[in-house]
């Protein structure tokens, strides 16, 4: 069985989130991209506690596309040092996982 991944990033605008989602799916680096938000974010930056609004984009991809997807997100991200994190999908319906493979070819 191939390995499958969830890759997540956040951006500061809905438009930016949609563009990342469309570009990743359009280049077959991800089978899907879901935009969630707005979400309220609290974070530490340069020694200060900050607050802001962000949009999260969640992608589904295969192990052989994961590194290319991560590179694509960093290269096309509006942040200098973006969050791009990945988690394995431990279980899923075979039909769904097959779809992820087909959609990333």
C-alpha positions as a Markdown table, in Angstrom:
| # | Residue | x | y | z |
|---|---|---|---|---|
| 1 | Unk | 0.0 | 0.0 | 0.0 |
| 2 | Unk | 1.3 | 3.5 | -0.9 |
| 3 | Unk | 1.7 | 6.0 | 1.9 |
| 4 | Unk | -0.8 | 8.9 | 2.1 |
| 5 | Unk | -0.4 | 12.3 | 3.7 |
| 6 | Unk | -2.2 | 15.3 | 5.0 |
| 7 | Unk | -0.2 | 18.5 | 4.4 |
| 8 | Unk | -1.3 | 21.7 | 6.1 |
| 9 | Unk | -0.4 | 25.4 | 5.7 |
| 10 | Unk | -1.9 | 28.7 | 6.7 |
| 11 | Unk | -2.0 | 32.1 | 4.9 |
| 12 | Unk | -3.3 | 35.5 | 5.8 |
| 13 | Unk | -6.0 | 35.9 | 3.1 |
| 14 | Unk | -8.8 | 33.8 | 1.6 |
| 15 | Unk | -7.6 | 34.6 | -1.9 |
| 16 | Unk | -4.1 | 33.4 | -1.0 |
| 17 | Unk | -5.4 | 30.2 | 0.4 |
| 18 | Unk | -7.6 | 29.6 | -2.7 |
| 19 | Unk | -4.6 | 30.2 | -5.0 |
| 20 | Unk | -2.4 | 27.7 | -3.1 |
| 21 | Unk | -5.2 | 25.1 | -3.2 |
| 22 | Unk | -5.9 | 25.6 | -6.9 |
| 23 | Unk | -2.2 | 25.6 | -7.9 |
| 24 | Unk | -1.4 | 22.4 | -5.9 |
| 25 | Unk | -4.4 | 20.5 | -7.2 |
| 26 | Unk | -3.9 | 21.9 | -10.7 |
| 27 | Unk | -0.4 | 20.5 | -10.9 |
| 28 | Unk | -1.4 | 17.1 | -9.5 |
| 29 | Unk | 0.7 | 17.6 | -6.4 |
| 30 | Unk | -2.4 | 17.1 | -4.3 |
| 31 | Unk | -5.7 | 15.3 | -4.8 |
| 32 | Unk | -7.6 | 18.0 | -3.0 |
| 33 | Unk | -7.2 | 21.2 | -1.0 |
| 34 | Unk | -9.7 | 22.5 | 1.5 |
| 35 | Unk | -9.7 | 26.1 | 2.7 |
| 36 | Unk | -10.9 | 26.6 | 6.2 |
| 37 | Unk | -11.4 | 30.0 | 7.9 |
| 38 | Unk | -11.2 | 32.6 | 8.9 |
| 39 | Unk | -9.4 | 31.3 | 12.0 |
| 40 | Unk | -8.1 | 33.4 | 14.9 |
| 41 | Unk | -4.4 | 32.8 | 15.5 |
| 42 | Unk | -2.2 | 33.7 | 18.4 |
| 43 | Unk | 1.5 | 33.3 | 17.9 |
| 44 | Unk | 4.9 | 34.5 | 19.1 |
| 45 | Unk | 6.9 | 36.5 | 16.6 |
| 46 | Unk | 10.2 | 38.4 | 17.3 |
| 47 | Unk | 9.6 | 38.1 | 21.0 |
| 48 | Unk | 6.1 | 39.5 | 21.0 |
| 49 | Unk | 2.7 | 37.8 | 21.3 |
| 50 | Unk | 0.7 | 38.6 | 18.2 |
| 51 | Unk | -2.9 | 37.9 | 17.1 |
| 52 | Unk | -4.3 | 37.7 | 13.6 |
| 53 | Unk | -6.7 | 36.1 | 11.2 |
| 54 | Unk | -5.5 | 33.3 | 8.9 |
| 55 | Unk | -6.9 | 30.7 | 6.5 |
| 56 | Unk | -5.8 | 27.0 | 6.7 |
| 57 | Unk | -5.4 | 24.9 | 3.6 |
| 58 | Unk | -5.4 | 21.1 | 4.1 |
| 59 | Unk | -4.1 | 18.9 | 1.2 |
| 60 | Unk | -4.3 | 15.2 | 0.6 |
| 61 | Unk | -1.4 | 13.7 | -1.3 |
| 62 | Unk | 0.7 | 10.6 | -1.8 |
| 63 | Unk | 4.1 | 9.9 | -0.3 |
| 64 | Unk | 5.8 | 10.3 | -3.7 |
| 65 | Unk | 4.3 | 13.7 | -4.2 |
| 66 | Unk | 4.7 | 15.0 | -0.6 |
| 67 | Unk | 8.1 | 16.7 | -0.9 |
| 68 | Unk | 7.2 | 18.3 | -4.2 |
| 69 | Unk | 4.0 | 19.6 | -2.7 |
| 70 | Unk | 5.9 | 21.0 | 0.3 |
| 71 | Unk | 8.4 | 22.7 | -2.0 |
| 72 | Unk | 5.5 | 24.1 | -4.2 |
| 73 | Unk | 3.8 | 25.6 | -1.1 |
| 74 | Unk | 7.0 | 27.2 | 0.2 |
| 75 | Unk | 7.9 | 28.6 | -3.2 |
| 76 | Unk | 4.4 | 30.1 | -3.7 |
| 77 | Unk | 3.7 | 31.1 | -0.2 |
| 78 | Unk | 3.3 | 34.8 | 0.8 |
| 79 | Unk | 5.1 | 34.2 | 4.2 |
| 80 | Unk | 8.9 | 34.3 | 4.5 |
| 81 | Unk | 8.9 | 31.2 | 6.8 |
| 82 | Unk | 5.6 | 29.5 | 6.3 |
| 83 | Unk | 4.1 | 26.6 | 8.3 |
| 84 | Unk | 4.1 | 23.5 | 6.1 |
| 85 | Unk | 3.5 | 20.4 | 8.2 |
| 86 | Unk | 2.6 | 16.9 | 7.2 |
| 87 | Unk | 0.9 | 13.9 | 8.9 |
| 88 | Unk | 0.5 | 10.4 | 7.6 |
| 89 | Unk | -3.0 | 9.0 | 7.0 |
| 90 | Unk | -3.0 | 5.9 | 9.1 |
| 91 | Unk | -6.2 | 4.4 | 7.8 |
| 92 | Unk | -8.8 | 5.1 | 5.2 |
| 93 | Unk | -11.2 | 3.4 | 2.8 |
| 94 | Unk | -9.4 | 1.7 | 0.0 |
| 95 | Unk | -11.6 | 3.5 | -2.6 |
| 96 | Unk | -10.7 | 6.9 | -1.1 |
| 97 | Unk | -7.0 | 6.2 | -1.0 |
| 98 | Unk | -7.1 | 4.9 | -4.5 |
| 99 | Unk | -8.7 | 8.2 | -5.6 |
| 100 | Unk | -5.9 | 10.1 | -4.0 |
| 101 | Unk | -3.4 | 8.1 | -6.0 |
| 102 | Unk | -5.3 | 8.6 | -9.3 |
| 103 | Unk | -5.8 | 12.3 | -8.7 |
| 104 | Unk | -2.1 | 12.9 | -8.2 |
| 105 | Unk | -1.0 | 11.3 | -11.5 |
